[in-house]
Amino acid sequence: MKNITTVELDKYRDATKYQAAENGIFKDLENRRYVVTLRFELEENEDTQYPLEDILDKWLVNCTDYMIEEECNGARFLEVEIEDGNDKEYGSLGTIREIAALVGKRVYNKEDGDSIELVIEPAM
């Protein structure tokens, strides 16, 4: 995954349900947690499951039901909203900040013997 950016969904404009927090992060007032939506370009031979699944596992977060996959000029993109479903009292800001910090970085899986390692390269 590369060219990672945050996305402001239309639903975030409903001030009765969402409140802007910082850097593409929103406070979900109904579910009492923080969310961020990321858009990224899939690299050659990547599918929509990995390395996204490894990101979710690393930070113990959930992917909500909002997911879009699209093609543009031969590139494949995925857009996904991520939330920390383990915390309903707004304690997840630190975790969601770490997810939002993926913006501008490259994330991919690297085979290491019998295991697969999640690699996060710094922004260039």
Backbone as JSON Lines, residues from 0, in Angstrom:
{"i":0,"aa":"M","n":[0.86,-1.16,0.0],"ca":[0.0,0.0,0.0],"c":[0.91,1.23,0.0]}
{"i":1,"aa":"K","n":[0.51,2.18,-0.8],"ca":[1.3,3.41,-0.87],"c":[0.35,4.57,-1.15]}
{"i":2,"aa":"N","n":[0.92,5.77,-1.16],"ca":[0.12,6.98,-1.38],"c":[-1.07,7.04,-0.42]}
{"i":3,"aa":"I","n":[-0.8,6.79,0.84],"ca":[-1.85,6.76,1.87],"c":[-2.24,8.19,2.25]}
{"i":4,"aa":"T","n":[-3.55,8.44,2.26],"ca":[-4.08,9.74,2.65],"c":[-5.29,9.52,3.56]}
{"i":5,"aa":"T","n":[-5.7,10.56,4.27],"ca":[-6.95,10.48,5.02],"c":[-8.06,11.04,4.14]}
{"i":6,"aa":"V","n":[-9.29,10.62,4.42],"ca":[-10.46,11.04,3.65],"c":[-11.52,11.53,4.64]}
{"i":7,"aa":"E","n":[-12.15,12.63,4.31],"ca":[-13.27,13.12,5.11],"c":[-14.56,12.68,4.45]}
{"i":8,"aa":"L","n":[-15.23,11.71,5.02],"ca":[-16.48,11.21,4.47],"c":[-17.59,12.23,4.67]}
{"i":9,"aa":"D","n":[-18.58,12.19,3.79],"ca":[-19.72,13.1,3.9],"c":[-20.41,12.98,5.25]}
{"i":10,"aa":"K","n":[-20.5,11.77,5.77],"ca":[-21.2,11.57,7.04],"c":[-20.55,12.32,8.2]}
{"i":11,"aa":"Y","n":[-19.26,12.64,8.08],"ca":[-18.56,13.35,9.15],"c":[-19.04,14.8,9.28]}
{"i":12,"aa":"R","n":[-19.76,15.28,8.3],"ca":[-20.27,16.66,8.34],"c":[-21.5,16.8,9.23]}
{"i":13,"aa":"D","n":[-22.07,15.69,9.66],"ca":[-23.23,15.7,10.56],"c":[-22.74,15.94,11.98]}
{"i":14,"aa":"A","n":[-22.84,17.19,12.43],"ca":[-22.32,17.58,13.75],"c":[-23.04,16.91,14.91]}
{"i":15,"aa":"T","n":[-24.2,16.32,14.67],"ca":[-24.89,15.6,15.74],"c":[-24.29,14.21,15.96]}
{"i":16,"aa":"K","n":[-23.52,13.73,14.96],"ca":[-22.94,12.39,15.05],"c":[-21.42,12.37,15.08]}
{"i":17,"aa":"Y","n":[-20.77,13.39,14.51],"ca":[-19.31,13.41,14.42],"c":[-18.75,14.78,14.77]}
{"i":18,"aa":"Q","n":[-17.55,14.76,15.34],"ca":[-16.85,15.98,15.68],"c":[-15.4,15.83,15.22]}
{"i":19,"aa":"A","n":[-14.89,16.79,14.47],"ca":[-13.5,16.75,14.02],"c":[-12.58,16.78,15.23]}
{"i":20,"aa":"A","n":[-11.58,15.94,15.24],"ca":[-10.61,15.9,16.33],"c":[-9.29,16.51,15.87]}
{"i":21,"aa":"E","n":[-8.65,15.87,14.9],"ca":[-7.36,16.34,14.39],"c":[-6.92,15.49,13.21]}
{"i":22,"aa":"N","n":[-6.2,16.07,12.29],"ca":[-5.53,15.36,11.19],"c":[-6.35,14.23,10.57]}
{"i":23,"aa":"G","n":[-7.6,14.48,10.22],"ca":[-8.43,13.47,9.58],"c":[-9.1,12.51,10.55]}
{"i":24,"aa":"I","n":[-8.91,12.71,11.83],"ca":[-9.52,11.87,12.86],"c":[-10.81,12.53,13.33]}
{"i":25,"aa":"F","n":[-11.85,11.71,13.49],"ca":[-13.14,12.21,13.94],"c":[-13.62,11.45,15.16]}
{"i":26,"aa":"K","n":[-14.35,12.16,16.0],"ca":[-14.97,11.59,17.18],"c":[-16.37,11.13,16.78]}
{"i":27,"aa":"D","n":[-16.64,9.84,16.9],"ca":[-17.95,9.27,16.61],"c":[-18.78,9.41,17.89]}
{"i":28,"aa":"L","n":[-19.69,10.36,17.89],"ca":[-20.46,10.68,19.1],"c":[-21.47,9.61,19.47]}
{"i":29,"aa":"E","n":[-21.97,8.87,18.49],"ca":[-22.95,7.81,18.78],"c":[-22.29,6.59,19.4]}
{"i":30,"aa":"N","n":[-21.15,6.19,18.85],"ca":[-20.49,4.97,19.31],"c":[-19.38,5.23,20.33]}
{"i":31,"aa":"R","n":[-19.14,6.51,20.62],"ca":[-18.2,6.93,21.66],"c":[-16.79,6.41,21.42]}
{"i":32,"aa":"R","n":[-16.29,6.64,20.19],"ca":[-14.92,6.24,19.84],"c":[-14.4,7.14,18.73]}
{"i":33,"aa":"Y","n":[-13.14,7.0,18.42],"ca":[-12.52,7.77,17.34],"c":[-12.44,6.93,16.08]}
{"i":34,"aa":"V","n":[-12.52,7.6,14.92],"ca":[-12.42,6.92,13.63],"c":[-11.52,7.72,12.69]}
{"i":35,"aa":"V","n":[-10.96,7.03,11.73],"ca":[-10.19,7.67,10.66],"c":[-10.45,6.87,9.38]}
{"i":36,"aa":"T","n":[-10.57,7.57,8.27],"ca":[-10.73,6.89,6.99],"c":[-9.47,7.1,6.17]}
{"i":37,"aa":"L","n":[-8.9,5.98,5.71],"ca":[-7.7,6.02,4.9],"c":[-7.99,5.59,3.47]}
{"i":38,"aa":"R","n":[-7.3,6.22,2.56],"ca":[-7.34,5.84,1.15],"c":[-5.91,5.52,0.76]}
{"i":39,"aa":"F","n":[-5.74,4.37,0.11],"ca":[-4.39,4.0,-0.31],"c":[-4.42,3.29,-1.64]}
{"i":40,"aa":"E","n":[-3.29,3.36,-2.3],"ca":[-3.12,2.7,-3.59],"c":[-2.55,1.31,-3.33]}
{"i":41,"aa":"L","n":[-3.18,0.32,-3.91],"ca":[-2.68,-1.05,-3.81],"c":[-1.52,-1.22,-4.78]}
{"i":42,"aa":"E","n":[-0.5,-1.89,-4.32],"ca":[0.65,-2.14,-5.17],"c":[0.42,-3.41,-5.98]}
{"i":43,"aa":"E","n":[1.27,-3.61,-6.95],"ca":[1.16,-4.8,-7.8],"c":[1.17,-6.05,-6.94]}
{"i":44,"aa":"N","n":[0.29,-6.98,-7.23],"ca":[0.14,-8.26,-6.52],"c":[-0.44,-8.13,-5.11]}
{"i":45,"aa":"E","n":[-0.93,-6.94,-4.71],"ca":[-1.62,-6.81,-3.43],"c":[-3.1,-6.97,-3.66]}
{"i":46,"aa":"D","n":[-3.76,-7.57,-2.68],"ca":[-5.22,-7.64,-2.75],"c":[-5.8,-6.73,-1.67]}
{"i":47,"aa":"T","n":[-7.1,-6.69,-1.55],"ca":[-7.73,-5.79,-0.59],"c":[-7.64,-6.31,0.84]}
{"i":48,"aa":"Q","n":[-7.22,-7.55,1.03],"ca":[-7.18,-8.11,2.37],"c":[-5.85,-7.85,3.07]}
{"i":49,"aa":"Y","n":[-4.74,-8.07,2.38],"ca":[-3.42,-7.9,3.01],"c":[-2.65,-6.84,2.25]}
{"i":50,"aa":"P","n":[-1.96,-5.95,2.93],"ca":[-1.61,-5.9,4.34],"c":[-2.62,-5.22,5.25]}
{"i":51,"aa":"L","n":[-3.8,-4.83,4.74],"ca":[-4.81,-4.18,5.58],"c":[-5.13,-5.03,6.8]}
{"i":52,"aa":"E","n":[-5.33,-6.32,6.63],"ca":[-5.66,-7.21,7.75],"c":[-4.56,-7.18,8.82]}
{"i":53,"aa":"D","n":[-3.31,-7.1,8.38],"ca":[-2.2,-7.05,9.33],"c":[-2.16,-5.73,10.1]}
{"i":54,"aa":"I","n":[-2.56,-4.64,9.45],"ca":[-2.66,-3.35,10.14],"c":[-3.73,-3.43,11.22]}
{"i":55,"aa":"L","n":[-4.88,-3.99,10.87],"ca":[-5.97,-4.13,11.84],"c":[-5.54,-4.98,13.03]}
{"i":56,"aa":"D","n":[-4.82,-6.06,12.75],"ca":[-4.34,-6.95,13.81],"c":[-3.28,-6.27,14.69]}
{"i":57,"aa":"K","n":[-2.37,-5.53,14.06],"ca":[-1.28,-4.88,14.81],"c":[-1.82,-3.91,15.85]}
{"i":58,"aa":"W","n":[-2.83,-3.14,15.48],"ca":[-3.37,-2.13,16.4],"c":[-4.68,-2.56,17.07]}
{"i":59,"aa":"L","n":[-5.13,-3.79,16.8],"ca":[-6.37,-4.31,17.39],"c":[-7.54,-3.36,17.12]}
{"i":60,"aa":"V","n":[-7.7,-2.98,15.86],"ca":[-8.77,-2.08,15.44],"c":[-9.68,-2.8,14.45]}
{"i":61,"aa":"N","n":[-10.82,-2.17,14.17],"ca":[-11.81,-2.75,13.26],"c":[-11.94,-1.91,12.01]}
{"i":62,"aa":"C","n":[-12.3,-2.58,10.95],"ca":[-12.66,-1.92,9.7],"c":[-14.19,-1.86,9.7]}
{"i":63,"aa":"T","n":[-14.74,-0.65,9.57],"ca":[-16.2,-0.56,9.54],"c":[-16.71,-1.01,8.17]}
{"i":64,"aa":"D","n":[-18.0,-0.93,7.97],"ca":[-18.59,-1.46,6.75],"c":[-18.38,-0.54,5.54]}
{"i":65,"aa":"Y","n":[-17.71,0.59,5.7],"ca":[-17.5,1.5,4.59],"c":[-16.19,1.18,3.89]}
{"i":66,"aa":"M","n":[-16.27,0.55,2.74],"ca":[-15.09,0.19,1.96],"c":[-15.37,0.4,0.49]}
{"i":67,"aa":"I","n":[-14.45,1.05,-0.19],"ca":[-14.6,1.27,-1.63],"c":[-13.32,0.81,-2.3]}
{"i":68,"aa":"E","n":[-13.47,0.06,-3.36],"ca":[-12.32,-0.28,-4.19],"c":[-12.6,0.3,-5.57]}
{"i":69,"aa":"E","n":[-11.63,0.99,-6.12],"ca":[-11.82,1.59,-7.44],"c":[-10.53,1.58,-8.23]}
{"i":70,"aa":"E","n":[-10.66,1.69,-9.53],"ca":[-9.51,1.8,-10.42],"c":[-9.5,3.18,-11.05]}
{"i":71,"aa":"C","n":[-8.31,3.74,-11.19],"ca":[-8.16,5.05,-11.8],"c":[-6.83,5.05,-12.55]}
{"i":72,"aa":"N","n":[-6.9,5.21,-13.85],"ca":[-5.69,5.24,-14.69],"c":[-4.79,4.03,-14.46]}
{"i":73,"aa":"G","n":[-5.39,2.88,-14.32],"ca":[-4.63,1.64,-14.15],"c":[-4.22,1.34,-12.71]}
{"i":74,"aa":"A","n":[-4.39,2.28,-11.8],"ca":[-4.04,2.06,-10.4],"c":[-5.29,1.61,-9.64]}
{"i":75,"aa":"R","n":[-5.09,0.79,-8.62],"ca":[-6.2,0.32,-7.79],"c":[-6.12,0.97,-6.43]}
{"i":76,"aa":"F","n":[-7.26,1.49,-5.96],"ca":[-7.32,2.19,-4.69],"c":[-8.34,1.52,-3.77]}
{"i":77,"aa":"L","n":[-8.1,1.65,-2.48],"ca":[-9.01,1.14,-1.46],"c":[-9.22,2.25,-0.44]}
{"i":78,"aa":"E","n":[-10.46,2.42,-0.02],"ca":[-10.8,3.42,1.0],"c":[-11.52,2.69,2.12]}
{"i":79,"aa":"V","n":[-11.07,2.91,3.36],"ca":[-11.63,2.16,4.47],"c":[-11.65,3.0,5.74]}
{"i":80,"aa":"E","n":[-12.74,2.91,6.47],"ca":[-12.85,3.59,7.76],"c":[-12.4,2.62,8.84]}
{"i":81,"aa":"I","n":[-11.57,3.12,9.76],"ca":[-11.01,2.3,10.83],"c":[-11.41,2.9,12.17]}
{"i":82,"aa":"E","n":[-11.8,2.03,13.09],"ca":[-12.17,2.46,14.43],"c":[-11.6,1.49,15.44]}
{"i":83,"aa":"D","n":[-11.46,1.96,16.65],"ca":[-11.06,1.08,17.74],"c":[-12.34,0.6,18.42]}
{"i":84,"aa":"G","n":[-12.77,-0.59,18.07],"ca":[-14.01,-1.14,18.6],"c":[-13.9,-1.68,20.0]}
{"i":85,"aa":"N","n":[-12.71,-1.6,20.6],"ca":[-12.52,-2.14,21.94],"c":[-12.77,-1.1,23.02]}
{"i":86,"aa":"D","n":[-13.0,0.14,22.62],"ca":[-13.12,1.2,23.6],"c":[-14.31,2.08,23.28]}
{"i":87,"aa":"K","n":[-15.24,2.18,24.19],"ca":[-16.43,3.01,23.96],"c":[-16.43,4.27,24.82]}
{"i":88,"aa":"E","n":[-15.3,4.65,25.34],"ca":[-15.24,5.85,26.18],"c":[-14.15,6.81,25.69]}
{"i":89,"aa":"Y","n":[-13.95,6.86,24.39],"ca":[-13.01,7.8,23.77],"c":[-11.57,7.64,24.23]}
{"i":90,"aa":"G","n":[-11.18,6.5,24.65],"ca":[-9.8,6.27,25.07],"c":[-8.9,5.84,23.94]}
{"i":91,"aa":"S","n":[-9.44,5.78,22.72],"ca":[-8.69,5.21,21.6],"c":[-7.95,6.24,20.77]}
{"i":92,"aa":"L","n":[-7.89,7.49,21.17],"ca":[-7.27,8.51,20.34],"c":[-5.81,8.18,20.01]}
{"i":93,"aa":"G","n":[-5.07,7.69,20.98],"ca":[-3.66,7.33,20.72],"c":[-3.52,6.29,19.63]}
{"i":94,"aa":"T","n":[-4.36,5.27,19.69],"ca":[-4.32,4.21,18.68],"c":[-4.69,4.75,17.3]}
{"i":95,"aa":"I","n":[-5.74,5.54,17.24],"ca":[-6.17,6.08,15.96],"c":[-5.14,7.08,15.42]}
{"i":96,"aa":"R","n":[-4.45,7.79,16.29],"ca":[-3.34,8.67,15.85],"c":[-2.25,7.85,15.17]}
{"i":97,"aa":"E","n":[-1.94,6.69,15.73],"ca":[-0.91,5.82,15.13],"c":[-1.35,5.35,13.75]}
{"i":98,"aa":"I","n":[-2.62,5.04,13.58],"ca":[-3.14,4.64,12.26],"c":[-3.05,5.83,11.3]}
{"i":99,"aa":"A","n":[-3.46,7.01,11.74],"ca":[-3.4,8.2,10.89],"c":[-1.96,8.55,10.52]}
{"i":100,"aa":"A","n":[-1.01,8.15,11.35],"ca":[0.4,8.42,11.07],"c":[0.93,7.59,9.89]}
{"i":101,"aa":"L","n":[0.12,6.68,9.37],"ca":[0.52,5.92,8.17],"c":[0.46,6.79,6.91]}
{"i":102,"aa":"V","n":[-0.17,7.94,7.0],"ca":[-0.29,8.84,5.85],"c":[1.1,9.16,5.31]}
{"i":103,"aa":"G","n":[1.26,8.99,4.01],"ca":[2.52,9.28,3.35],"c":[3.53,8.14,3.39]}
{"i":104,"aa":"K","n":[3.24,7.09,4.14],"ca":[4.18,5.97,4.26],"c":[3.82,4.87,3.28]}
{"i":105,"aa":"R","n":[4.71,3.91,3.17],"ca":[4.46,2.71,2.37],"c":[4.36,1.54,3.35]}
{"i":106,"aa":"V","n":[3.32,0.72,3.18],"ca":[3.09,-0.41,4.07],"c":[2.93,-1.66,3.2]}
{"i":107,"aa":"Y","n":[3.67,-2.72,3.56],"ca":[3.58,-3.94,2.77],"c":[3.97,-5.14,3.61]}
{"i":108,"aa":"N","n":[3.69,-6.33,3.1],"ca":[4.08,-7.57,3.75],"c":[5.35,-8.1,3.11]}
{"i":109,"aa":"K","n":[6.25,-8.59,3.96],"ca":[7.52,-9.15,3.49],"c":[7.65,-10.55,4.07]}
{"i":110,"aa":"E","n":[7.92,-11.5,3.19],"ca":[8.12,-12.87,3.65],"c":[9.47,-12.97,4.32]}
{"i":111,"aa":"D","n":[9.49,-13.61,5.49],"ca":[10.72,-13.8,6.26],"c":[10.75,-15.25,6.71]}
{"i":112,"aa":"G","n":[11.28,-16.1,5.86],"ca":[11.29,-17.53,6.16],"c":[9.88,-18.07,6.13]}
{"i":113,"aa":"D","n":[9.43,-18.62,7.26],"ca":[8.09,-19.19,7.34],"c":[7.04,-18.18,7.79]}
{"i":114,"aa":"S","n":[7.45,-16.95,8.07],"ca":[6.5,-15.96,8.55],"c":[6.42,-14.77,7.58]}
{"i":115,"aa":"I","n":[5.4,-13.97,7.8],"ca":[5.21,-12.76,7.01],"c":[5.25,-11.58,7.96]}
{"i":116,"aa":"E","n":[6.07,-10.6,7.63],"ca":[6.28,-9.44,8.48],"c":[5.62,-8.21,7.86]}
{"i":117,"aa":"L","n":[4.95,-7.43,8.68],"ca":[4.37,-6.16,8.24],"c":[5.48,-5.11,8.28]}
{"i":118,"aa":"V","n":[5.72,-4.46,7.15],"ca":[6.79,-3.45,7.06],"c":[6.13,-2.1,6.83]}
{"i":119,"aa":"I","n":[6.55,-1.11,7.61],"ca":[6.06,0.25,7.46],"c":[7.28,1.12,7.18]}
{"i":120,"aa":"E","n":[7.38,1.6,5.95],"ca":[8.5,2.45,5.57],"c":[8.18,3.89,5.87]}
{"i":121,"aa":"P","n":[9.15,4.66,6.34],"ca":[8.91,6.07,6.62],"c":[8.54,6.85,5.36]}
{"i":122,"aa":"A","n":[7.89,7.97,5.57],"ca":[7.52,8.84,4.45],"c":[8.8,9.37,3.8]}
{"i":123,"aa":"M","n":[8.71,9.53,2.5],"ca":[9.89,10.05,1.77],"c":[9.8,11.53,1.59]}
